[in-house]
Amino acid sequence: MSLTKMRDRFGHTLKIGLWLIAGLFVISCFMGYGSSVYNKAANPEETTVAKVNGKEIPREAFDRVYQHYTEASYRPVSDMQATFMKAQVLDQLVEQMVRLQAAREERIRPSREDLKQAKEREIQNALQQVRQSLEQGKPLSQADFEKQVKVRYGKTLPVLTEDIRSSISDEGLRDQVMMEKLDEKIKAQVPRPTEADLKEKYTEVRARHILIDTKSRSEEQAKKRADEVLAKVKAGGDFARLAKDYSDDPGSKVKGGDLGYFRKGMMVPEFEKTAFAQSPGQISDLVKSSFGYHIIKTEDKRVQFPKDFEKNKQKELDALYKENQDKALAGYYKALKERSKVEVMDPELQGARAMQQAMEASMKGDKTTASAREAEALAAFNKALEKFGDTASVYCAIAAIYQQKKDNKQAIAMLNKALQSTDSADIHMALASLYEQAKQKDQAVKHYKMASDAAYDDFMTHIQLQAAFEKLGQKDLAAKEQAWMKKYQAEMMARQQASAPQTATVGGPGKKGAAQKKAAPASKPEAKPAAPASAAKPEPAPAEKPEPAAAGTPAPAKPAPTATTGGGE
């Protein structure tokens, strides 16, 4: 991975606020509604990454949007993530094209006043981002804000405002407003909720279940065992006793399968549909979900309104209305995408999409489909290597597949090939983790040390390294990481306390060269009611422990920016 200088956060924030309009202009062009320059390609297979309903996504346009994404990221996208991030960008571009096509089919035409108001909103949003970046949590008066703008950008606030105005593409802006108006049209078709709808929202059921999972046994074995347990239940066996004896859900089996009360949206759809449809005391036949086979007993139903419900009833109705509108909009665009014909030409993106499908199938417990998609992904990635030559990100993607298949030997081989063309801290971390699993301590320590050298100012990686060295009993190396972090924190604190504006680049203590990455504190997900893993919707948990990223799963990252969202900070 090439070294990347840490960008000036102030200027960087401004870029994030502006590139979305430029991205929309790119989309307008490659859809054929603007300039036709992208449609003159002599060799579509070489210059086109995908087609959506016959409209091309040229490689040049895709690369420009992907570059915007990487510039808007807190941390540069590593080779461990690049292939999967490209797939996310492609998915977002496909969605944008589908939305624009739908808006044009609906003959939505924004007025001049609509465009004028939209441009002013974009300008004010960009200026607000500038203000927030300059304030750094300490509010500035208008006079001080204008002074800071002059210091930071070398121009007055009115001049900066006009620069922002001139950077906004009228064509891209028009497309953005068209999509927004289509959203409004879809939302307007959603009926207002009633008190009966609120009652349904706050209806809870209490249920027990017996799970026979398909993770620890084959599909046939699980079905046979589930049928045997169901026969015992139907014969009058004590449900709670049978749950303790046979259920594979460790969280509920000790309680006789009792899941407590839950509302709609907390369990996987198949489980939820049956539990709510049954009357208290009723026991289901076998219910198949991604976790395996369930036998469900509905114990009780009740309506549990929140405190001060009557006082806040209108707010509850408004919130439910917005929730229903968002669902309707998501469903509308999902249906549009499913009806659209999407042809992916780029082999790396073909492989990434196939791997995404494999992961989705695996989550649903469909091992056959998952295996088939993994084979497709491997074939596509190998084709990408033949077409584009040795590419670190593609080797990392192949390593991820092998690790998913529990073939760590091949995963290690692929990551070592990736390191022949780059020196990435993330790859060293993943490789060291695999060597740890293989009980090759010396190799693990070697690559953790190499990760430390390549990490530069990536504070989060150094936290992970300290934990890794401590785990391996390398106290001196762990102490070295801790000392680096203390010095780095002291330097950052000194900069924050300095009255002068922060400088554009930051060098880590004891490290030569420019910073490669920027650490960003992970945002905590919104708290949700806890539900047992065997029935609750499967959602990846946010990593909280400082552990090295494994090659088998792409590291969590922010969703790829779109032409309308921009992926701003």
C-alpha positions in Angstrom: 0.0 0.0 0.0 1.4 3.4 -1.0 2.0 5.9 1.8 -0.7 8.5 2.1 -0.2 11.8 3.8 -2.7 12.8 6.4 -4.9 15.4 4.8 -5.8 18.7 6.4 -9.0 17.8 8.2 -10.5 21.2 7.5 -10.1 21.2 3.8 -10.9 17.5 3.7 -14.2 18.1 5.4 -15.1 20.7 2.8 -14.3 18.3 0.0 -16.7 15.8 1.5 -19.5 18.3 1.5 -19.0 19.1 -2.2 -18.1 16.0 -4.1 -21.7 14.6 -4.0 -22.8 17.0 -6.7 -19.8 16.2 -8.8 -20.6 12.6 -8.4 -24.1 13.2 -9.6 -22.7 14.9 -12.7 -20.6 11.8 -13.4 -23.7 9.7 -13.1 -25.7 12.0 -15.4 -22.9 11.8 -18.0 -22.5 8.0 -18.0 -26.3 7.5 -18.1 -26.2 9.2 -21.5 -28.4 12.1 -20.3 -25.5 14.5 -20.3 -22.3 14.4 -22.3 -22.0 11.3 -24.5 -18.2 11.1 -24.2 -18.4 7.9 -22.2 -20.5 6.1 -24.8 -17.8 6.4 -27.5 -15.6 3.6 -26.1 -14.1 1.4 -28.7 -13.9 -1.7 -26.5 -16.8 -1.8 -24.0 -15.4 -4.9 -22.2 -12.2 -3.0 -21.3 -13.8 0.4 -20.5 -17.2 -0.6 -18.9 -17.5 -2.1 -15.4 -21.2 -2.8 -15.6 -24.5 -2.1 -17.4 -27.8 -1.3 -15.8 -30.8 -1.7 -18.0 -28.5 -1.3 -21.0 -26.9 1.9 -19.6 -23.1 1.6 -19.2 -21.1 2.5 -16.1 -17.7 3.3 -17.6 -14.6 2.4 -15.8 -13.4 6.1 -15.8 -16.6 7.2 -14.2 -16.6 4.4 -11.6 -13.0 5.2 -10.7 -13.8 8.8 -10.2 -16.6 8.0 -7.8 -14.6 5.4 -6.0 -11.8 8.0 -5.6 -14.3 10.4 -4.0 -15.3 7.6 -1.6 -11.7 7.0 -0.5 -11.1 10.7 -0.1 -14.2 10.9 2.1 -13.1 8.0 4.3 -11.7 8.5 7.8 -9.0 6.0 6.9 -7.6 5.1 3.5 -9.2 1.9 2.2 -6.7 -0.9 2.6 -6.1 -3.8 0.2 -7.9 -6.0 2.7 -11.1 -4.0 2.1 -10.7 -2.5 -1.4 -12.4 -5.2 -3.4 -15.4 -5.3 -1.1 -15.6 -1.5 -1.0 -15.6 -1.3 -4.8 -18.5 -3.7 -4.8 -20.4 -1.4 -2.4 -19.7 1.6 -4.6 -21.0 -0.3 -7.6 -24.1 -1.3 -5.7 -24.7 2.4 -4.8 -24.1 3.5 -8.4 -26.5 0.9 -9.6 -29.1 2.1 -7.1 -28.6 5.7 -8.2 -29.0 4.8 -11.9 -32.2 2.9 -11.1 -33.5 5.8 -9.1 -32.7 8.3 -11.9 -34.3 6.1 -14.5 -37.4 5.7 -12.4 -37.6 9.5 -11.8 -37.4 10.1 -15.6 -40.0 7.5 -16.3 -42.3 9.2 -13.8 -41.6 12.5 -15.7 -40.5 14.3 -12.6 -39.3 17.8 -13.5 -38.1 20.2 -10.8 -38.9 23.8 -11.1 -36.3 26.7 -11.1 -37.3 27.5 -7.6 -36.7 23.9 -6.6 -33.2 24.0 -8.0 -32.5 27.4 -6.5 -33.5 26.2 -3.0 -31.6 23.0 -3.4 -28.4 24.8 -4.4 -28.7 27.1 -1.3 -29.2 24.1 0.9 -26.0 22.5 -0.5 -24.1 25.7 0.1 -25.3 26.1 3.6 -24.6 22.4 4.4 -21.0 22.8 3.1 -20.5 26.0 5.1 -21.9 24.3 8.2 -19.3 21.5 7.8 -16.6 24.1 7.5 -17.8 25.8 10.7 -17.9 22.5 12.6 -14.4 21.5 11.5 -13.0 24.9 12.6 -14.9 25.0 15.9 -13.7 21.5 17.0 -16.4 21.4 19.6 -15.8 25.0 20.7 -18.5 27.4 19.3 -17.2 30.4 17.4 -18.8 33.8 17.1 -19.6 34.8 13.5 -16.7 37.3 13.5 -14.3 34.6 14.8 -15.6 32.1 12.3 -14.9 34.5 9.4 -11.4 35.2 10.8 -10.7 31.4 10.9 -12.0 31.0 7.4 -9.5 33.7 6.2 -6.6 31.9 8.1 -7.5 28.4 6.9 -8.5 29.1 3.3 -6.8 32.3 2.6 -10.0 34.0 1.4 -13.0 35.8 2.9 -16.2 34.0 3.7 -18.1 35.5 0.8 -15.4 34.4 -1.6 -15.4 30.9 -0.2 -19.2 30.8 -0.5 -19.0 31.7 -4.2 -16.3 29.1 -4.7 -18.7 26.5 -3.3 -21.5 27.8 -5.4 -19.5 27.6 -8.6 -18.4 24.0 -7.8 -22.0 22.7 -7.8 -23.0 21.0 -11.0 -26.4 22.2 -12.2 -26.9 19.0 -14.0 -26.0 16.9 -11.0 -28.1 19.1 -8.8 -31.1 18.6 -11.1 -30.8 14.9 -10.9 -30.5 15.0 -7.1 -33.7 17.1 -6.8 -35.5 14.7 -9.2 -34.7 11.7 -7.0 -35.7 13.6 -3.9 -39.0 14.5 -5.5 -39.5 10.8 -6.5 -38.9 9.9 -2.8 -41.5 12.4 -1.8 -44.0 11.0 -4.3 -43.6 7.5 -3.0 -43.8 8.6 0.7 -47.0 10.6 -0.1 -48.7 7.4 -1.1 -48.3 5.9 2.4 -51.5 6.1 4.5 -51.5 7.8 7.9 -51.3 5.2 10.7 -54.3 4.8 13.1 -54.5 3.9 16.8 -55.1 0.3 15.7 -51.7 0.4 13.9 -50.1 1.7 17.1 -51.7 -1.1 19.1 -50.3 -3.7 16.6 -46.8 -2.0 16.9 -46.8 -2.4 20.7 -48.3 -5.9 20.7 -45.9 -8.4 22.3 -45.9 -12.2 22.4 -44.1 -14.5 24.9 -42.9 -17.7 23.3 -40.8 -20.8 23.9 -39.0 -22.7 21.2 -36.9 -25.7 20.6 -34.1 -25.2 18.0 -32.4 -28.0 16.1 -29.6 -26.2 14.3 -28.2 -26.8 10.9 -24.7 -25.5 11.8 -23.5 -28.5 13.7 -25.1 -31.2 11.5 -26.3 -31.7 8.0 -29.7 -30.6 6.7 -30.9 -34.1 6.6 -29.7 -34.9 10.1 -31.3 -31.8 11.5 -34.7 -32.4 9.8 -34.7 -36.0 11.1 -33.9 -34.9 14.6 -36.4 -32.1 14.5 -39.2 -34.5 13.4 -38.4 -36.8 16.2 -38.6 -34.0 18.8 -41.8 -32.6 17.3 -43.3 -36.1 17.6 -42.5 -36.1 21.3 -44.1 -32.6 21.7 -47.3 -33.7 19.8 -47.5 -36.8 22.0 -48.0 -34.5 25.0 -44.4 -34.2 26.2 -43.6 -31.3 28.5 -42.4 -28.6 26.2 -40.0 -26.9 28.7 -38.5 -30.3 29.6 -38.0 -31.2 25.9 -36.4 -27.8 25.3 -33.9 -28.4 28.0 -33.1 -31.8 26.6 -33.0 -31.2 22.9 -32.7 -27.5 22.0 -29.5 -26.2 20.5 -30.2 -22.6 21.6 -27.8 -22.2 24.6 -29.5 -18.9 25.7 -33.0 -20.3 26.1 -32.7 -24.0 26.6 -31.8 -23.6 30.3 -35.0 -21.7 30.7 -37.1 -24.3 29.0 -36.9 -22.5 25.7 -38.5 -19.3 27.1 -37.6 -16.3 25.0 -39.7 -13.8 27.1 -41.8 -11.1 25.5 -40.8 -9.5 22.2 -42.4 -7.2 19.5 -42.4 -7.5 15.8 -39.1 -6.8 14.1 -37.0 -8.4 16.8 -36.9 -12.0 15.4 -36.2 -13.4 12.0 -39.3 -13.2 9.8 -40.1 -16.9 9.7 -40.1 -17.2 13.4 -41.9 -13.9 14.0 -44.7 -14.7 11.6 -45.5 -18.0 13.3 -45.2 -16.8 16.9 -47.6 -13.9 16.3 -50.1 -15.9 14.2 -50.6 -18.5 16.9 -53.0 -18.2 19.8 -51.6 -18.6 23.4 -50.9 -22.2 24.1 -50.7 -23.2 20.4 -47.6 -25.2 19.2 -46.3 -25.0 15.7 -45.1 -27.6 13.3 -41.5 -27.2 12.2 -40.5 -23.7 11.2 -37.3 -23.3 9.1 -35.1 -20.3 9.5 -31.4 -19.5 8.8 -30.6 -21.0 12.2 -32.3 -24.4 11.7 -35.6 -25.9 12.6 -37.8 -24.3 15.3 -40.7 -25.7 17.2 -42.5 -22.7 18.6 -45.0 -22.5 21.5 -46.8 -19.1 21.9 -47.4 -18.6 25.6 -49.0 -15.2 25.9 -50.0 -12.0 24.0 -50.3 -8.5 25.4 -50.3 -4.8 24.4 -47.5 -2.9 26.2 -47.7 0.8 25.5 -44.8 3.0 26.6 -45.1 5.4 29.6 -47.1 8.5 28.9 -48.5 7.0 25.7 -51.7 8.9 25.8 -49.9 12.2 26.3 -47.5 11.4 23.4 -49.9 9.6 21.1 -49.6 12.1 18.3 -45.8 11.9 18.4 -46.1 8.1 18.3 -48.3 8.3 15.3 -45.9 10.7 13.5 -43.0 8.4 14.3 -44.8 5.4 13.0 -45.8 7.3 9.8 -42.2 8.2 9.1 -41.1 4.6 9.8 -43.8 3.3 7.4 -42.7 5.8 4.7 -39.1 4.7 5.0 -40.1 1.1 4.7 -42.2 1.9 1.7 -39.3 3.8 0.0 -36.8 1.0 0.7 -39.3 -1.6 -0.6 -39.9 0.4 -3.8 -36.2 0.7 -4.6 -35.6 -2.9 -3.7 -38.3 -3.9 -6.2 -36.8 -1.6 -8.8 -33.4 -3.1 -8.5 -34.7 -6.6 -8.6 -36.5 -5.9 -11.8 -33.5 -4.2 -13.4 -31.0 -6.0 -15.5 -27.5 -5.6 -14.1 -24.6 -7.0 -16.0 -21.2 -6.8 -14.3 -18.3 -6.8 -16.8 -15.3 -6.3 -14.4 -14.1 -9.6 -13.1 -13.0 -8.2 -9.7 -16.4 -6.8 -9.2 -18.0 -10.0 -10.4 -16.0 -11.9 -7.8 -16.9 -9.4 -5.0 -20.7 -9.6 -5.8 -20.5 -13.4 -5.9 -18.8 -13.4 -2.5 -21.4 -11.1 -1.1 -24.1 -13.5 -2.3 -22.2 -16.4 -0.7 -22.1 -14.6 2.6 -25.9 -13.9 2.4 -26.6 -17.5 1.5 -24.4 -18.7 4.4 -26.4 -16.4 6.8 -29.6 -18.0 5.6 -28.1 -21.5 6.2 -28.1 -22.3 2.5 -24.7 -24.1 2.3 -25.2 -25.4 -1.2 -25.8 -21.9 -2.7 -23.0 -20.4 -0.5 -20.5 -23.0 -1.9 -21.6 -22.4 -5.5 -21.2 -18.6 -5.1 -17.8 -19.1 -3.5 -16.7 -21.1 -6.5 -17.9 -18.4 -8.8 -16.1 -15.8 -6.8 -12.8 -17.7 -7.0 -13.1 -18.1 -10.8 -13.8 -14.4 -11.3 -10.9 -13.3 -9.0 -8.5 -15.6 -10.9 -9.8 -14.1 -14.2 -9.1 -10.7 -12.7 -5.5 -11.7 -11.9 -5.1 -12.9 -15.5 -6.5 -9.7 -16.9 -4.9 -7.1 -14.7 -1.9 -8.9 -13.3 -0.9 -9.4 -9.7 -3.2 -7.2 -7.6 -2.9 -7.1 -3.8 -6.6 -6.5 -3.2 -7.6 -9.4 -5.3 -5.2 -11.8 -3.5 -6.7 -10.5 -0.2 -10.2 -11.3 -1.5 -9.2 -14.8 -2.5 -7.6 -15.2 0.9 -11.0 -14.2 2.5 -12.7 -17.0 0.6 -10.2 -19.6 1.6 -10.5 -18.5 5.2 -14.3 -18.8 4.9 -13.8 -22.3 3.7 -11.4 -22.9 6.7 -8.5 -23.5 4.4 -6.0 -21.3 6.3 -3.0 -22.7 4.5 -4.2 -21.3 1.2 -5.3 -18.1 2.8 -1.8 -17.6 4.2 -0.3 -18.3 0.7 -2.6 -15.7 -0.9 -1.8 -13.0 1.7 1.9 -13.6 1.2 1.4 -13.1 -2.5 -0.4 -9.8 -1.8 2.7 -8.6 0.2 4.9 -9.1 -2.8 3.4 -6.0 -4.4 2.6 -3.9 -1.3 3.6 -3.3 2.3 0.3 -3.0 4.2 -0.1 -3.1 8.0 -3.6 -4.6 7.6 -2.3 -7.5 5.5 0.5 -8.1 8.0 -2.1 -8.1 10.8 -4.3 -10.6 9.1 -1.4 -12.8 8.2 -0.1 -12.7 11.7 -3.5 -13.7 13.0 -3.6 -16.7 10.7 -0.1 -17.7 11.8 -1.3 -17.5 15.4 -4.2 -19.9 14.6 -1.7 -22.2 12.9 0.4 -22.2 16.1 3.4 -20.6 14.3 4.3 -18.0 16.9 7.6 -16.9 15.4 5.9 -16.0 12.1 3.0 -14.3 13.9 5.4 -12.1 15.9 7.4 -11.4 12.7 4.4 -10.1 10.9 3.0 -8.1 13.9 6.4 -6.3 14.0 6.2 -5.6 10.3 2.7 -4.3 10.8 4.0 -1.9 13.5 6.6 -0.6 11.0 3.9 -0.2 8.3 1.2 1.3 10.5 2.8 4.7 10.9 0.3 7.0 12.6 -2.6 4.5 12.6 -3.4 4.7 16.3 -6.0 1.9 16.3 -3.6 -0.5 14.7 -1.0 0.2 17.4 -3.7 -0.5 20.1 -4.4 -3.9 18.4 -0.6 -4.6 18.2 -0.2 -4.0 21.9 -2.9 -6.5 22.7 -1.5 -9.0 20.2 2.0 -8.8 21.7 0.7 -9.2 25.2 -1.3 -12.2 24.2 1.9 -13.8 22.7 3.9 -13.0 25.8 6.0 -10.4 24.0 6.2 -7.9 26.9 9.0 -5.7 25.5 7.2 -5.3 22.2 3.9 -4.6 23.9 5.6 -1.9 26.1 7.1 -0.4 22.9 3.7 0.0 21.4 2.3 1.5 24.6 5.2 4.0 24.8 4.5 5.0 21.2 0.9 5.6 21.9 1.6 7.7 25.0 4.0 9.9 23.1 1.6 10.2 20.2 -1.3 11.2 22.6 0.9 13.7 24.3 1.8 15.3 20.9 -1.8 15.4 19.8 -2.8 17.0 23.2 -0.1 19.6 22.7 -1.4 20.4 19.3 -5.0 20.7 20.5 -3.9 23.1 23.2 -1.9 25.2 20.8 -3.7 28.4 19.8 -2.5 28.3 16.2 -4.6 26.2 13.8 -3.5 22.6 13.3 -1.0 21.8 10.6 -2.0 19.8 7.6 0.1 16.8 8.3 1.0 15.0 11.4 4.1 12.8 12.0 4.0 10.0 14.5 6.7 9.7 17.1 9.7 7.7 16.0 8.2 7.2 12.5 9.7 8.6 9.3 7.6 9.8 6.4 4.1 11.0 6.1 1.2 9.5 7.9 -0.4 6.6 6.2 -3.8 6.5 8.0 -6.0 8.4 10.4 -7.6 6.7 13.4 -11.3 7.3 13.9 -13.2 6.4 17.0 -15.8 3.7 16.3 -19.3 5.0 16.7 -21.5 2.9 19.0 -24.6 1.3 17.4 -28.0 2.3 18.6 -29.0 0.1 21.5 -31.6 -2.5 20.7 -33.6 -4.9 22.8 -31.6 -8.1 23.4 -32.8 -11.3 21.7 -31.4 -14.8 21.7 -29.1 -15.4 18.7 -31.1 -18.4 17.7 -34.2 -16.5 16.9 -33.1 -12.9 16.6 -32.3 -11.2 13.3 -28.7 -12.1 12.5 -26.7 -8.8 12.6 -22.9 -8.5 12.7 -21.8 -7.3 16.1 -19.5 -4.2 16.2 -16.0 -5.1 17.1 -15.1 -3.7 20.5 -12.0 -5.7 21.4 -8.8 -4.6 19.8 -8.1 -7.8 17.8 -6.4 -8.1 14.4 -8.7 -8.2 11.4 -9.1 -11.6 10.0 -8.8 -12.3 6.3 -12.0 -14.3 6.2 -14.3 -11.3 6.6 -13.9 -7.8 5.2 -13.2 -5.3 8.0 -16.2 -3.1 9.0 -16.2 0.1 7.0 -18.5 3.0 6.4 -21.1 2.4 3.7 -19.8 3.6 0.3 -20.9 7.2 -0.4 -23.6 7.7 -3.0 -24.3 10.6 -5.3 -27.0 11.9 -2.9 -25.5 11.1 0.5 -21.9 11.9 -0.3 -20.7 9.7 2.6 -19.7 12.8 4.6 -18.3 12.8 8.0 
